Amino acid sequence: MNQALLFDFTVNKENNTIHITREFAANLELVWQAWTTPEVLDQWWGPQPWRAETKTMDFREGGFWHYAMVSPEGEKHWSKANFLAIKKEKSFASKGGFCDENGTVNPALPQNLWENNFTPKADKVQVDILLTYDTLADLEKEIEMGFKEGMTVDFQQLDELLLTLKK
């Protein structure tokens, strides 16, 4: 039952993009909920020992997610994602990046357009993620900050969480 789950991470420096394909062993409803419900997101987003803490989430077109990555010592790094498009249990897109506690975006740090597409496949769901950066420098800075390693841990945390959420 524990077959390997697809995980592909491709950087395209010509287009300033990162494309991630990742499978999750759960149904579409659970995987969608894991990405769009703050109570669930906060349980897996943020590689341990860091954790996510949602301040505000308004999951609708025109809404936003404002959250902090919290260190074990309580240090907070804020981010905000503005939701541009949502198709229930199919896809969503957001634009955002690092900000302050009030949600004011920090232009000195990378911003990106984040597009998630969800595809059910037998007993799994494939999530295709396309991140597009304004500049190559922003893309490279995000990678230097440990983005791939962080997402790898996040996805493993989500795998474990999905096992507990399954009915």
N, C-alpha and C positions, 0 to 999 in steps of 0.2 A: 504494500500500500504506500510505503514511503518512497515513491519514485522521485527522481531528481526534478526539481522545479527549474524551469528555464530562467536564466538571469543573463541578460546581455546589456553591456554598457558601452556605447560607442560615442566617441567625441569626434565632431566634424569641425575642424578649425576654419575651413573655408566658409562655412555657413554660420559659424558661432553657435553651434547647437550641441546638445548632449541628448542622445536617444537611449532610453532605458526600456527594455522589455523584461517583464518579470511575471511569472505565474504564481498564483496562490491557490492552495488546495482547500477551497471553500466555494460556496455558491455565490452567485452574483449579488444577491441581496446583502450578504454578510460583508463581502469585499467592498461594495459601494458604501455601506454603513461605516466601515473602518476608515474610509478616506473622507467622509463627509459629516461625521457626527463628532463634536468636540470631546464628549465623554470617552469615546473609543479612540479617537486620534491621540489624545493626551496619554494613552496607555502604551503607544508604540512609537510615536514620532519623537525623535531625539535619541541618539545612541547613548546607551547607558555608559557611565553613571549619570549623564545628563538626562533631563526629561522635559517634555513640553508642558506648558501651562497656558491654556486658552484664556484670554481676557474677554474677547468678544468673538462670536462666530454668528454670522448672518448668511447662511448658505442659500443665496439666491442671486440671480443676475443683478448686478449693481451692489450687492452686499460684499462683505469682506470677512477674513479671518485674521485676527490680531492676537499674536501669541508670543510667549517668551520661551527661550531655551534656558532652563535653569540648571546651574551646576550644583554639585553636592553641597557646596558652601553657600548656596543661595544667590550667586551671581546670575544676573539675567541679561540675555541678549535677545532683543525684540525683533520680530518680523511681522510683516503685514502682506496679505495677498488679497487683491481685489478680484472678485469673481466677474468674469466677462461673459461667459456663456455656460449654460448647464442643460444637458439632456439627461433626464433621470435614468440612472443605471446604464448609461451609454458613454457619456463623456462630460468633462468640465474643463474650463480654461480659466486661468487667473494670471494676473500680472502683479509682481511685487518684489519685495526684497527686504533688506534690513531697515529698521526704523527705530524710533525711540519709544518710550513708554506711552506716549500720547498718539502714536501711529504716524508721526511725521517721518517720511522716508528719508534715509541717509543717501544722498547722491554719490558719496565717495565710495560706497560699497556696491557690489554687483546687484543688478536688477535682472529679472528674467520674466519671459512669458512662459507659463507652465501649462501644457496641454496633456490631459489624461484621457485615454480611451480604454474602455472596459469591454472585453470579448469573452463570453462564456465558452468553455471548451470541455465537454464531458463533465468530469468532476472537479474542474479547475476553472479559474478565471485568469485570463491574460490581461495585464495592464501595460499599455504602451504609453510611455511618457516622453514628450518632446519638450525640452527646455531650450528656448531661444534667447540669446543674450544680445544686448545692444552692441557690444564690442568684443573683440577677441580678448582684450585685456580683462574684461569682466569674466569671461568664460575661464580664462586661465587662473584668475584670482580665486574663483569658486573652487576649482579643482585643487589648487594649492591649500585651501582652507580645509581640505579633507572631505569634500563632498561625496566622492565615490565610496570611501570607507564608511562614512556616516550613513549613507543610504543602504549599504550592504548590511550593516548592523540593524538599522530600522526595519528592513524587510525580514530579517531573521526574527526580530521581536514581534512583527506582525504575524509571521507564520505561527509562532507559539501562542499568540493571543487568539488567532482564529480557531485553533484547536479547542480552546476553552469556551469560545462563543458558539461553536457548532451545536446544533440541537440533536 
